Each structure stands twice: as C-alpha cells, then as structure tokens.
Amino acid sequence: MRQLIERLIASTTHTIVAHADELTALDQAIGDGDHGLNLKRGFEAVRDAADDIAARPFGAALHKAGMTLVLKVGGASGPLYGSLLMAMGKAAAETPASAAAVATVLGAGITAVKERGRSDAGDKTMLDVLIPIQQALAADAERPIAELVQDLRSVATAAMEATRPLQARKGRASFLGERSIGHVDPGARSSALLVNAVCDVVEEIRK
C-alpha cells in the first residue's frame, strides 16, 4: 500500500512539474495565468509530505493529499482538486480493488467538485475530463486492465480536446465570453495529465 501511494505521488508530481509552463500558457490565454505555477507548488508540497501521506491507509492518504492542496495552492485549482481528493478519500474506506470501485470513489470526488465549483459537464472545466473518465470506468469495469488503461488515456485526450470549442461558463475564463472559444481549458488539461500519470503507475505495477 505504501509503495502504491508513493508511486502515485511521484508520478503525479513529476507530471505536473514537467508541464507547469504549458499549463501556465494555457491559463494565460483565458484565465489568471497561474494554473501551472499553483499546481506545481501544490504537488511539490504533497511530494514533500509523502512520508506522512504514504504512512496512512489509502482513503486517509487521499484526504491528506487533498488537504495539502487546499492549504498550499492558490486560485481555484487548490480548492477544486483538494475537494476532489478529500471526497474520494472519504469514499475510499480501503484501496479500490476494481475499476467499478474506482468509478464509485471518483464519482464521490466529482460530486464534491460540482458542489464546490457550482459547475457541471459542458462548462469548460476539469469536470469535462473527469466525468467522461468516471463514465468509462463504470462502463468498462470488466475489461482487461491493459485495455482499460489505454481506453482511459484516449478518453482523457478526447475529452480535453473537446473543451476547445466550448465557451467557458465558470471561472475567470467566463469573463471572456466567446473569446474563450478555441482554447483548451487549463483544468481539463491538468486533469488529463493526472489521469495519464495514474495510468503510468497502474502499468508499472502490472509489469
């Protein structure tokens, strides 16, 4: 269990740090321009607390990681990603042992994000990636893991790109009105990156 949590922290942090400039550039186009920097700061804080987080049961580890993001990340991304992880942690009494269980846990997190951000699918936010991922997990729960992981990667990429033609209805991007059309949502991009980072860990464990 500890090793799994450590791998998840290392993979997600590496991914966010590596793409921080890209996320900042996306946010400069339609937002405050701080998405990459804020997430980098938050995930580095999670990495710094890895020993404490990884010593906890899976659900408690998720909750602690979420609290760390809320405390360390400015802007909207900290509270939203923090709420996602904290709600997932509360829903995960133990490590999810199946895709269906992961779908249930992620669903709890999505509900928390909807409530916190007062948003839903189609608003050009992180939910436009997270919701299709949750639906794919629930629908394809019986598929072999290798196939499921590849499907999730494809779903994340397609869902992220699908935010490009949308007009933002939430956050700073909504102030731009029609000018937000034509840009990938930064939160959707970071969510897609994180999905891929988790998929990387799943593939590593199966080797």
C-alpha positions in Angstrom: 0.0 0.0 0.0 2.7 2.4 1.0 4.6 1.8 -2.3 1.5 2.4 -4.3 0.8 5.8 -2.7 4.5 6.8 -3.0 4.4 5.9 -6.7 1.2 7.9 -7.3 2.6 10.9 -5.5 5.9 10.7 -7.5 4.2 10.2 -10.9 1.6 12.9 -10.5 4.1 15.4 -9.1 6.6 14.7 -11.9 3.9 15.2 -14.5 2.6 18.5 -13.1 6.1 19.9 -12.7 7.1 18.9 -16.2 4.0 20.5 -17.7 3.8 23.6 -15.4 4.9 26.0 -18.1 2.3 24.5 -20.6 -0.5 24.8 -18.1 0.5 28.4 -17.3 0.5 29.3 -21.0 -3.0 27.7 -21.4 -4.2 29.7 -18.4 -2.6 32.9 -19.7 -4.9 32.7 -22.7 -8.2 32.5 -20.9 -7.6 32.8 -17.2 -5.3 34.2 -14.5 -2.2 32.7 -15.9 -1.3 30.9 -12.6 -2.7 27.4 -13.1 0.7 25.8 -13.8 2.5 27.6 -11.0 -0.2 27.0 -8.5 -0.4 23.2 -9.2 3.3 22.9 -9.2 3.5 24.4 -5.8 0.7 22.2 -4.5 2.0 18.9 -5.8 5.5 19.7 -4.7 4.0 20.2 -1.2 2.3 16.8 -1.5 5.6 15.3 -2.5 7.4 16.9 0.5 4.7 15.4 2.8 5.0 11.9 1.0 6.3 10.1 4.1 3.4 11.2 6.2 0.8 10.7 3.5 2.1 7.2 2.4 2.0 6.0 6.0 -1.8 6.3 6.1 -4.5 4.0 4.8 -5.4 4.7 1.2 -8.5 6.7 1.9 -6.8 8.8 4.6 -3.8 9.3 2.3 -6.1 10.8 -0.4 -7.8 13.0 2.1 -4.4 14.3 3.5 -3.2 15.0 -0.1 -6.3 16.9 -0.8 -6.0 19.0 2.4 -2.4 19.8 1.4 -3.5 21.1 -2.0 -6.2 23.2 -0.4 -3.7 24.7 2.0 -0.8 25.2 -0.5 -2.5 26.1 -3.8 -3.9 29.5 -4.6 -6.6 30.3 -7.0 -9.4 27.9 -7.8 -7.4 24.8 -8.6 -6.3 24.2 -5.0 -9.9 24.1 -3.5 -11.2 22.1 -6.5 -8.5 19.5 -6.7 -8.4 19.4 -2.9 -12.1 18.8 -2.7 -11.8 16.1 -5.3 -9.2 14.2 -3.3 -10.8 14.7 0.1 -14.2 13.5 -1.1 -12.5 10.5 -2.8 -10.6 9.8 0.4 -13.8 9.7 2.4 -15.4 7.4 -0.1 -12.5 5.0 -0.2 -12.7 3.0 3.0 -9.9 0.8 1.5 -7.9 0.7 -1.7 -10.4 0.3 -4.6 -9.8 -3.2 -5.9 -11.7 -2.9 -9.2 -12.4 -0.4 -11.9 -16.0 -0.3 -10.7 -14.8 0.6 -7.2 -12.5 3.3 -8.6 -15.5 4.7 -10.6 -17.5 4.9 -7.4 -14.8 6.7 -5.5 -14.1 9.1 -8.4 -17.9 9.8 -8.6 -17.8 11.0 -5.0 -15.0 13.3 -5.8 -16.8 14.7 -8.9 -19.8 15.4 -6.8 -17.7 17.5 -4.4 -16.1 19.4 -7.3 -19.6 20.1 -8.8 -20.7 21.5 -5.5 -17.6 23.5 -4.8 -17.3 25.0 -8.2 -21.1 25.1 -8.9 -20.3 23.6 -12.3 -21.0 20.6 -14.4 -20.1 19.0 -17.7 -20.0 21.5 -20.6 -18.9 24.4 -18.5 -15.3 24.1 -19.9 -13.7 22.9 -16.6 -11.8 20.0 -15.2 -15.2 18.2 -15.0 -15.2 17.9 -18.8 -12.4 15.3 -18.4 -13.2 13.8 -15.0 -16.8 12.9 -15.8 -16.0 11.0 -19.1 -13.3 9.2 -17.2 -15.7 8.2 -14.4 -18.2 7.0 -17.0 -15.6 5.0 -18.9 -14.5 3.3 -15.7 -18.1 2.4 -14.8 -18.9 1.2 -18.3 -15.8 -0.8 -19.0 -15.1 -2.2 -15.5 -14.9 -5.8 -16.7 -12.3 -5.1 -19.5 -8.7 -6.3 -19.0 -6.6 -3.7 -17.2 -4.2 -3.1 -20.1 -7.1 -2.3 -22.5 -8.9 -0.2 -19.9 -5.8 1.9 -19.2 -5.4 2.6 -22.9 -9.0 3.5 -23.2 -8.8 5.9 -20.3 -5.8 7.6 -21.9 -7.8 8.0 -25.1 -10.9 9.3 -23.3 -8.9 11.8 -21.4 -7.2 13.2 -24.5 -10.5 13.4 -26.5 -12.4 15.0 -23.6 -9.7 17.6 -23.1 -9.7 18.5 -26.8 -13.5 18.7 -26.7 -13.2 21.7 -24.4 -11.5 23.7 -27.2 -14.8 24.7 -29.0 -16.7 25.3 -25.8 -17.5 28.7 -24.4 -16.4 28.9 -20.7 -19.3 29.4 -18.3 -17.3 29.3 -15.0 -14.3 31.0 -13.5 -12.2 33.8 -14.9 -12.5 32.4 -18.5 -16.2 33.0 -18.4 -15.5 36.7 -18.4 -14.1 36.4 -21.9 -17.4 35.1 -23.3 -17.0 34.0 -26.9 -13.3 34.8 -26.8 -12.8 31.7 -24.6 -13.8 29.5 -27.6 -10.8 28.0 -29.4 -8.7 27.3 -26.3 -8.2 24.1 -24.3 -9.3 24.6 -20.7 -6.3 24.5 -18.4 -8.1 22.5 -15.8 -9.1 19.9 -18.4 -5.5 19.7 -19.5 -4.2 19.2 -16.0 -6.9 16.6 -15.3 -5.9 14.7 -18.5 -2.3 14.8 -17.4 -3.1 13.5 -14.0 -5.2 10.6 -15.5 -2.2 9.7 -17.6 0.1 9.9 -14.6 -2.1 7.4 -12.7 -2.3 5.2 -15.7 1.5 5.1 -15.8 1.6 3.8 -12.2 -1.0 1.1 -13.0 1.1 0.0 -15.9 4.3 -0.1 -13.8 2.6 -2.2 -11.1 1.5 -4.7 -13.7 5.0 -5.2 -15.2 
